[in-house]
């Protein structure tokens, strides 16, 4: 069975995006060059930032066609996280709200990639 080994986001400026995610994650990338940066987490998950101008084959989609979702323990954490993101200048595109799967809100990174904070509904968690 195939299991994805990491997520790659295509970005306009990998250095600026790496700085954004460095602050978001509270850790530096493990690899960084003018066209690429990569973060590795204790879980084994990896997030790479690759220059949209240098990736091959060329990028044909714009940002916002996928999202990074961050599971939090409760609704207060979602509210606090979104408030912190808004204070940092991120664009909030979904105010905290209840959906079928739980409580959630969403912001955009500098390239327009969607960042979702959520906690599961009690019956799902």
PEQUIFEN-V571413 format. One line per field, one symbol per residue. phi: phi as a letter, one per 40 degrees, with the letter a starting at -180 (. if undefined). burial: 1 if it has 16 or more other C-alpha atoms within 10 Angstrom, else 0. A space follows every 50 residues. Layout:
# PEQUIFEN-V571413
phi: ???
burial: ???
This chain:
# PEQUIFEN-V571413
phi: .cbdcabbbcbcbdcccccdcdcccgacccaaacbaaabbbdcgcbbbbb dccbcbcdcbbcchcaabbbcbcaccccdcccccccccgcccbacdacbd cibaaabbcdcgccbbbabccdcbc
burial: 00000000111111101100100000011001001111110000011111 11000000000010001000010110011011101000011100010000 0111111111111111111110000
